[in-house]
Every structure is written in C-alpha cells, then in structure tokens.
Amino acid sequence: MKEELTLIFMRHGEKVMLDDEAEDMLTRDGYEQVQSTAEKLKQMGLVPDIILMGNSNRTQESAQGADEVLRAHYHPKSLQSLSVGSRGKFIEEGVKEIPHDAKTVLCISHDEVTQSQFAALANYKIEYADALVLKFNVKSFAELNYESVPNSPIIRVSPALAA
C-alpha cells in the first residue's frame, strides 16, 4: 500500500571563512539559521522520524542544531551519499539506507551536486539552511528515483523567508 512519505532536504548553515578558505564548522549565525528553519518545519508539522547527514562537521553541527528544535531521532551514522564528492548519489543510493518505518526524513547535505539537483527542481539557488520539502506517494523511500522527484510538490522553507 502506498503512503505519503516526506523527504526534507536541507543545506548546512553558514560556514566559518578564514582568509577566503572555508573551515569545516558553522558560524553562530549558521547554527541559528538551521534552528530557525527547523522551528519553521516544526510549526508546519514536519517533524522528521530521523535526521540523516553528510560526513562533514558542518552538516553534523547542522543536524545537532535541527535536532535541538525538532527532537527527532538522531541517526548515528552519516551517509556517504550526502557527503561532499558523492556526485549527487542520494536518490540513487542513499534512500536505500532510510529505515523502512520512517515516514518523514530530514537530510542535511554538504554535496554541491545533490544541492544543485534539488535547486534546479525548485528553480532557485539553495542558500544556507534552506530546506526543500518533497512529498511522495510510494511504499517506501527505497522506491524513489529521479523520475519520481520532479512529480513531487516542492515547498521551500528558509531562515531568510518571513514566517
């Protein structure tokens, strides 16, 4: 039986820049951006069953910040398919790692290819801590593929947008 499953894709918060080089950590504003977006998701009733993240410190810090607000189950393992250099393999590979009982999943990414794929669907550039909410009518997340993503309604949630 098909059900409505929700995938929330979020970019990490603002990163620390030192001498034009990015550090693998969030600024205080970046942490607050993530928490602002998480609060908006919570107000919309979009509390994830699980939070998945890439392997960088800034995606892990973003997941911690979101979890402080959402009180979701924190997944102890980062997904390579959400990590830098994964070349946008989340829909191909990462969805297979989502637990079968999860109905709403928050994925926090660092991978620019994955971000640009989702941004193209929403027709805008994903800024720090922006989230895209996608809803699917499938049996499980493992059924998702790139053909199913464009048919999904997309909702943008951003710390920069008025509540």
C-alpha positions as CSV (number, residue, x, y, z in Angstrom):
1,M,0.0,0.0,0.0
2,K,1.3,3.4,-0.9
3,E,1.6,6.2,1.7
4,E,2.6,9.8,1.7
5,L,6.3,10.0,2.6
6,T,8.1,13.3,3.2
7,L,11.7,14.0,2.3
8,I,13.1,17.2,3.7
9,F,16.4,18.2,2.1
10,M,18.4,20.9,3.9
11,R,21.7,22.6,3.2
12,H,24.0,23.1,6.2
13,G,24.2,26.5,7.9
14,E,26.7,29.3,7.2
15,K,30.3,28.1,7.4
16,V,33.3,29.8,9.0
17,M,35.5,31.5,6.5
18,L,39.2,32.3,7.3
19,D,41.4,34.0,4.8
20,D,39.0,33.1,1.9
21,E,39.2,29.4,3.0
22,A,36.1,27.6,4.3
23,E,36.5,25.9,7.7
24,D,34.5,22.7,8.3
25,M,32.4,24.3,11.1
26,L,29.4,26.6,11.4
27,T,29.3,30.2,12.5
28,R,27.0,31.1,15.3
29,D,24.7,32.6,12.7
30,G,24.8,29.4,10.8
31,Y,23.7,27.4,13.8
32,E,20.9,29.9,14.4
33,Q,19.9,29.7,10.7
34,V,19.5,25.9,11.0
35,Q,17.5,26.3,14.2
36,S,15.2,28.9,12.5
37,T,14.5,26.6,9.6
38,A,13.9,23.7,12.0
39,E,11.4,25.8,14.0
40,K,9.5,26.6,10.8
41,L,9.4,23.0,9.9
42,K,8.1,22.1,13.3
43,Q,5.4,24.8,13.1
44,M,4.3,23.2,9.8
45,G,4.0,19.8,11.5
46,L,7.1,18.5,9.6
47,V,9.0,16.8,12.4
48,P,11.2,14.0,11.0
49,D,11.3,10.5,12.2
50,I,15.0,10.6,11.6
51,I,17.8,13.0,10.6
52,L,20.5,11.9,8.2
53,M,23.5,13.9,7.3
54,G,26.7,14.1,5.3
55,N,30.1,13.4,6.9
56,S,31.4,16.9,7.3
57,N,31.5,18.7,10.6
58,R,29.2,21.4,9.4
59,T,26.5,19.0,8.3
60,Q,26.8,17.2,11.7
61,E,26.6,20.5,13.6
62,S,23.6,21.5,11.5
63,A,21.9,18.1,12.3
64,Q,22.6,18.8,16.0
65,G,21.1,22.2,15.8
66,A,18.0,21.0,14.0
67,D,17.6,18.1,16.5
68,E,17.6,20.5,19.4
69,V,14.5,22.1,18.0
70,L,12.8,19.1,16.4
71,R,13.7,16.4,18.9
72,A,13.9,13.8,16.1
73,H,15.8,10.5,16.4
74,Y,19.3,11.3,15.6
75,H,20.9,8.8,13.1
76,P,24.3,7.9,14.5
77,K,25.8,7.3,11.0
78,S,26.4,9.9,8.3
79,L,25.5,8.9,4.7
80,Q,28.3,9.0,2.1
81,S,25.6,9.8,-0.4
82,L,25.0,13.1,1.3
83,S,28.7,13.9,1.6
84,V,31.0,16.2,-0.4
85,G,32.1,14.5,-3.6
86,S,29.2,12.0,-3.6
87,R,28.2,13.4,-7.0
88,G,24.5,13.5,-6.3
89,K,24.0,9.9,-5.5
90,F,21.5,10.3,-2.6
91,I,18.4,9.4,-4.7
92,E,20.3,6.5,-6.3
93,E,21.9,5.1,-3.2
94,G,21.1,7.0,0.0
95,V,17.4,6.4,0.0
96,K,18.1,2.7,0.4
97,E,19.6,3.4,3.8
98,I,16.5,5.1,5.2
99,P,14.7,2.8,7.8
100,H,11.6,1.2,6.3
101,D,9.4,2.6,9.1
102,A,10.4,6.2,8.5
103,K,7.7,8.4,7.1
104,T,9.4,11.8,7.3
105,V,13.1,12.2,6.9
106,L,15.4,15.2,7.2
107,C,18.6,15.0,5.1
108,I,21.3,17.6,5.7
109,S,23.8,17.8,2.9
110,H,27.2,19.2,2.0
111,D,27.3,17.8,-1.5
112,E,27.0,20.6,-4.1
113,V,25.9,18.2,-6.8
114,T,22.9,17.0,-4.7
115,Q,22.1,20.6,-3.7
116,S,22.2,21.8,-7.3
117,Q,19.9,18.9,-8.5
118,F,17.3,19.8,-5.9
119,A,17.7,23.5,-6.5
120,A,17.0,23.0,-10.2
121,L,13.7,21.3,-9.4
122,A,12.7,24.3,-7.2
123,N,14.1,26.8,-9.7
124,Y,16.2,28.7,-7.2
125,K,19.7,28.6,-5.6
126,I,19.7,26.8,-2.2
127,E,21.1,29.2,0.4
128,Y,22.5,28.3,3.9
129,A,20.0,26.3,5.9
130,D,17.3,26.4,3.2
131,A,15.1,23.3,3.1
132,L,13.1,21.8,0.4
133,V,10.1,19.6,1.4
134,L,9.1,16.9,-1.1
135,K,6.1,14.6,-0.7
136,F,5.8,11.2,-2.4
137,N,3.2,8.6,-2.7
138,V,5.2,5.4,-2.6
139,K,5.5,2.2,-0.5
140,S,9.0,3.2,0.9
141,F,11.8,5.6,0.2
142,A,13.7,2.8,-1.5
143,E,11.3,3.2,-4.4
144,L,12.3,6.8,-5.2
145,N,14.2,7.6,-8.3
146,Y,15.0,10.7,-10.3
147,E,11.8,10.3,-12.3
148,S,9.6,10.5,-9.2
149,V,11.2,13.7,-7.9
150,P,10.0,16.2,-10.5
151,N,6.4,15.0,-10.0
152,S,6.6,15.8,-6.3
153,P,5.2,19.1,-4.9
154,I,8.1,21.2,-3.5
155,I,7.8,23.6,-0.6
156,R,10.7,25.9,0.3
157,V,11.4,26.6,3.9
158,S,14.1,29.2,4.6
159,P,15.5,31.1,7.6
160,A,15.5,34.2,5.3
161,L,11.8,34.0,4.4
162,A,9.3,35.6,6.7
163,A,7.5,33.2,9.0
